[in-house]
Amino acid sequence: MRRSERKQTDPDLGVLTSRLMFAVQEELFTTLAERGHPDLRPQHGAVMAYLDPEGTRATDLARHSGQHKQVIGKLLDELEALGYVERRPDPTDRRAKLVVPTEKGLDHMTKSDEIMAAIDARHAEAFGAREYADFKRMYAELTARQRAWRS
């Protein structure tokens, strides 16, 4: 059996994960565009998905998203230019900056949460609430174990 055929009939964890991620991103960002946020791309999720309404340090965004600081810095520049975030001094450490969502950013975050909740609800209905909750719990544990593989 050819490798490409095997990946179709018996995909490994990486293939399944990427298929799921791209499918969720497509629905999320298409729906966000329809709801007033057409200028965002899936890459921006590395910031927006981990941003607290009160603000978050860029180093924390990088750590939570698994992206390099330089990537986060580039995304922050883009999001700032698009009006989704602003950088402010961190009141607890004047040397540090907080990334804070603007009103536009908060609107995006609210709509994104609503869309993701609808996706979750649809899958919970299809598979059963308990089974879906078990899947998410196991998937979160699997993700944590994989992220710690060098530890």
CYANA upper distance limits for C-alpha pairs under 8 A (distance plus 0.5 A):
  1 MET  CA      5 GLU  CA      6.97
  1 MET  CA      6 ARG  CA      7.02
  2 ARG  CA      6 ARG  CA      6.78
  3 ARG  CA      7 LYS  CA      6.67
  4 SER  CA      8 GLN  CA      6.92
  5 GLU  CA      9 THR  CA      6.79
  6 ARG  CA     10 ASP  CA      5.90
  6 ARG  CA     11 PRO  CA      7.24
  7 LYS  CA     11 PRO  CA      4.83
  7 LYS  CA     12 ASP  CA      7.46
  7 LYS  CA     15 VAL  CA      7.91
 11 PRO  CA     15 VAL  CA      6.20
 11 PRO  CA     16 LEU  CA      6.61
 12 ASP  CA     16 LEU  CA      6.75
 13 LEU  CA     17 THR  CA      6.45
 14 GLY  CA     18 SER  CA      6.62
 15 VAL  CA     19 ARG  CA      6.64
 16 LEU  CA     20 LEU  CA      6.68
 17 THR  CA     21 MET  CA      6.55
 18 SER  CA     22 PHE  CA      6.51
 19 ARG  CA     23 ALA  CA      6.59
 20 LEU  CA     24 VAL  CA      6.60
 21 MET  CA     25 GLN  CA      6.53
 22 PHE  CA     26 GLU  CA      6.51
 23 ALA  CA     27 GLU  CA      6.91
 24 VAL  CA     28 LEU  CA      6.49
 25 GLN  CA     29 PHE  CA      6.34
 25 GLN  CA     42 PRO  CA      6.69
 26 GLU  CA     30 THR  CA      6.36
 27 GLU  CA     31 THR  CA      6.47
 28 LEU  CA     32 LEU  CA      6.53
 28 LEU  CA    112 SER  CA      7.53
 28 LEU  CA    115 ILE  CA      6.97
 28 LEU  CA    116 MET  CA      7.67
 29 PHE  CA     33 ALA  CA      6.51
 29 PHE  CA     38 PRO  CA      8.35
 29 PHE  CA     40 LEU  CA      7.82
 29 PHE  CA     41 ARG  CA      7.43
 29 PHE  CA     42 PRO  CA      7.30
 30 THR  CA     34 GLU  CA      6.89
 30 THR  CA     38 PRO  CA      8.42
 31 THR  CA     35 ARG  CA      6.74
 31 THR  CA    115 ILE  CA      8.04
 32 LEU  CA     36 GLY  CA      6.88
 32 LEU  CA     37 HIS  CA      5.81
 32 LEU  CA     38 PRO  CA      7.21
 32 LEU  CA    108 HIS  CA      8.07
 32 LEU  CA    111 LYS  CA      7.58
 32 LEU  CA    112 SER  CA      7.42
 33 ALA  CA     37 HIS  CA      4.98
 33 ALA  CA     38 PRO  CA      4.28
 33 ALA  CA     39 ASP  CA      7.79
 33 ALA  CA     40 LEU  CA      8.26
 34 GLU  CA     38 PRO  CA      7.53
 35 ARG  CA    111 LYS  CA      8.32
 37 HIS  CA    108 HIS  CA      7.46
 39 ASP  CA     82 LEU  CA      8.15
 40 LEU  CA     44 HIS  CA      6.98
 41 ARG  CA     45 GLY  CA      8.06
 42 PRO  CA     46 ALA  CA      8.49
 43 GLN  CA     75 LEU  CA      8.14
 44 HIS  CA     48 MET  CA      6.71
 44 HIS  CA     75 LEU  CA      6.72
 44 HIS  CA     79 LEU  CA      7.98
 45 GLY  CA     49 ALA  CA      5.66
 45 GLY  CA     50 TYR  CA      8.41
 46 ALA  CA     50 TYR  CA      7.45
 46 ALA  CA     61 LEU  CA      7.90
 46 ALA  CA     62 ALA  CA      8.39
 46 ALA  CA     65 SER  CA      5.94
 46 ALA  CA     67 GLN  CA      7.82
 46 ALA  CA     72 ILE  CA      7.91
 47 VAL  CA     51 LEU  CA      6.57
 47 VAL  CA     61 LEU  CA      6.59
 47 VAL  CA     65 SER  CA      7.94
 47 VAL  CA     72 ILE  CA      7.45
 47 VAL  CA     75 LEU  CA      7.78
 47 VAL  CA     76 LEU  CA      7.90
 48 MET  CA    109 MET  CA      7.52
 49 ALA  CA    109 MET  CA      8.22
 50 TYR  CA     61 LEU  CA      6.62
 50 TYR  CA     64 HIS  CA      7.35
 50 TYR  CA     65 SER  CA      7.62
 51 LEU  CA     55 GLY  CA      7.03
 51 LEU  CA     56 THR  CA      6.35
 51 LEU  CA     61 LEU  CA      7.61
 51 LEU  CA     99 VAL  CA      8.19
 51 LEU  CA    100 VAL  CA      8.11
 51 LEU  CA    101 PRO  CA      8.02
 52 ASP  CA     56 THR  CA      6.33
 52 ASP  CA    100 VAL  CA      8.02
 52 ASP  CA    101 PRO  CA      8.38
 53 PRO  CA    100 VAL  CA      7.08
 53 PRO  CA    101 PRO  CA      6.65
 53 PRO  CA    106 LEU  CA      7.48
 54 GLU  CA    100 VAL  CA      6.76
 54 GLU  CA    101 PRO  CA      8.31
 55 GLY  CA     98 LEU  CA      5.90
 55 GLY  CA     99 VAL  CA      5.58
 55 GLY  CA    100 VAL  CA      4.63
 55 GLY  CA    101 PRO  CA      7.36
 56 THR  CA     60 ASP  CA      7.19
 56 THR  CA     61 LEU  CA      7.44
 56 THR  CA     98 LEU  CA      5.67
 56 THR  CA     99 VAL  CA      5.67
 56 THR  CA    100 VAL  CA      7.13
 57 ARG  CA     61 LEU  CA      6.98
 57 ARG  CA     96 ALA  CA      7.98
 57 ARG  CA     97 LYS  CA      6.69
 57 ARG  CA     98 LEU  CA      5.23
 57 ARG  CA     99 VAL  CA      6.39
 58 ALA  CA     62 ALA  CA      6.74
 58 ALA  CA     69 LYS  CA      7.79
 58 ALA  CA     72 ILE  CA      7.43
 58 ALA  CA     73 GLY  CA      7.89
 58 ALA  CA     97 LYS  CA      8.15
 58 ALA  CA     98 LEU  CA      7.58
 58 ALA  CA     99 VAL  CA      7.17
 59 THR  CA     63 ARG  CA      6.73
 59 THR  CA     69 LYS  CA      7.02
 60 ASP  CA     64 HIS  CA      6.52
 61 LEU  CA     65 SER  CA      6.43
 61 LEU  CA     72 ILE  CA      7.76
 62 ALA  CA     66 GLY  CA      6.17
 62 ALA  CA     67 GLN  CA      5.46
 62 ALA  CA     68 HIS  CA      6.33
 62 ALA  CA     69 LYS  CA      6.01
 62 ALA  CA     72 ILE  CA      6.63
 63 ARG  CA     67 GLN  CA      7.37
 67 GLN  CA     71 VAL  CA      6.86
 67 GLN  CA     72 ILE  CA      7.15
 68 HIS  CA     72 ILE  CA      6.95
 69 LYS  CA     73 GLY  CA      6.55
 70 GLN  CA     74 LYS  CA      6.80
 71 VAL  CA     75 LEU  CA      6.77
 72 ILE  CA     76 LEU  CA      6.49
 73 GLY  CA     77 ASP  CA      6.74
 74 LYS  CA     78 GLU  CA      6.91
 75 LEU  CA     79 LEU  CA      6.57
 76 LEU  CA     80 GLU  CA      6.37
 76 LEU  CA     85 VAL  CA      7.93
 77 ASP  CA     81 ALA  CA      6.70
 78 GLU  CA     82 LEU  CA      6.70
 79 LEU  CA     83 GLY  CA      6.67
 79 LEU  CA     84 TYR  CA      5.76
 79 LEU  CA     85 VAL  CA      6.38
 80 GLU  CA     84 TYR  CA      6.23
 80 GLU  CA     85 VAL  CA      5.42
 80 GLU  CA     86 GLU  CA      6.14
 83 GLY  CA    102 THR  CA      7.42
 83 GLY  CA    104 LYS  CA      7.22
 83 GLY  CA    105 GLY  CA      7.89
 84 TYR  CA    101 PRO  CA      6.32
 84 TYR  CA    102 THR  CA      5.91
 84 TYR  CA    103 GLU  CA      7.99
 84 TYR  CA    104 LYS  CA      5.93
 84 TYR  CA    105 GLY  CA      4.67
 84 TYR  CA    106 LEU  CA      8.38
 85 VAL  CA     99 VAL  CA      6.88
 85 VAL  CA    100 VAL  CA      5.93
 85 VAL  CA    101 PRO  CA      4.76
 85 VAL  CA    102 THR  CA      5.67
 85 VAL  CA    105 GLY  CA      6.64
 86 GLU  CA     99 VAL  CA      6.26
 86 GLU  CA    100 VAL  CA      5.88
 86 GLU  CA    101 PRO  CA      6.87
 86 GLU  CA    102 THR  CA      7.16
 87 ARG  CA     97 LYS  CA      6.59
 87 ARG  CA     98 LEU  CA      6.06
 87 ARG  CA     99 VAL  CA      5.17
 87 ARG  CA    100 VAL  CA      6.69
 88 ARG  CA     97 LYS  CA      5.89
 88 ARG  CA     98 LEU  CA      5.69
 88 ARG  CA     99 VAL  CA      7.00
 88 ARG  CA    100 VAL  CA      7.62
 89 PRO  CA     93 ASP  CA      8.19
 89 PRO  CA     94 ARG  CA      6.34
 89 PRO  CA     95 ARG  CA      7.94
 89 PRO  CA     96 ALA  CA      6.68
 89 PRO  CA     97 LYS  CA      5.01
 89 PRO  CA     98 LEU  CA      6.44
 90 ASP  CA     94 ARG  CA      6.09
 90 ASP  CA     95 ARG  CA      7.97
 90 ASP  CA     96 ALA  CA      5.96
 90 ASP  CA     97 LYS  CA      5.44
 90 ASP  CA     98 LEU  CA      5.72
101 PRO  CA    105 GLY  CA      5.26
101 PRO  CA    106 LEU  CA      6.30
102 THR  CA    106 LEU  CA      6.59
103 GLU  CA    107 ASP  CA      6.63
104 LYS  CA    108 HIS  CA      6.76
105 GLY  CA    109 MET  CA      6.66
106 LEU  CA    110 THR  CA      6.65
107 ASP  CA    111 LYS  CA      6.69
108 HIS  CA    112 SER  CA      6.39
109 MET  CA    113 ASP  CA      6.60
110 THR  CA    114 GLU  CA      6.81
111 LYS  CA    115 ILE  CA      6.67
112 SER  CA    116 MET  CA      6.63
113 ASP  CA    117 ALA  CA      6.54
114 GLU  CA    118 ALA  CA      6.76
115 ILE  CA    119 ILE  CA      6.80
116 MET  CA    120 ASP  CA      6.64
117 ALA  CA    121 ALA  CA      6.54
118 ALA  CA    122 ARG  CA      6.59
119 ILE  CA    123 HIS  CA      6.87
120 ASP  CA    124 ALA  CA      6.54
121 ALA  CA    125 GLU  CA      6.56
122 ARG  CA    126 ALA  CA      6.78
123 HIS  CA    127 PHE  CA      6.57
123 HIS  CA    128 GLY  CA      8.32
123 HIS  CA    132 TYR  CA      7.50
124 ALA  CA    128 GLY  CA      5.55
124 ALA  CA    129 ALA  CA      5.06
124 ALA  CA    130 ARG  CA      8.25
124 ALA  CA    131 GLU  CA      8.07
124 ALA  CA    132 TYR  CA      5.72
124 ALA  CA    133 ALA  CA      8.10
125 GLU  CA    129 ALA  CA      6.83
127 PHE  CA    131 GLU  CA      6.70
127 PHE  CA    132 TYR  CA      6.56
128 GLY  CA    132 TYR  CA      6.56
129 ALA  CA    133 ALA  CA      6.58
130 ARG  CA    134 ASP  CA      6.60
131 GLU  CA    135 PHE  CA      6.61
132 TYR  CA    136 LYS  CA      6.70
133 ALA  CA    137 ARG  CA      6.65
134 ASP  CA    138 MET  CA      6.61
135 PHE  CA    139 TYR  CA      6.42
136 LYS  CA    140 ALA  CA      6.49
137 ARG  CA    141 GLU  CA      6.75
138 MET  CA    142 LEU  CA      6.50
139 TYR  CA    143 THR  CA      6.55
140 ALA  CA    144 ALA  CA      6.71
141 GLU  CA    145 ARG  CA      6.64
142 LEU  CA    146 GLN  CA      6.60
143 THR  CA    147 ARG  CA      6.60
144 ALA  CA    148 ALA  CA      6.76
145 ARG  CA    149 TRP  CA      6.81
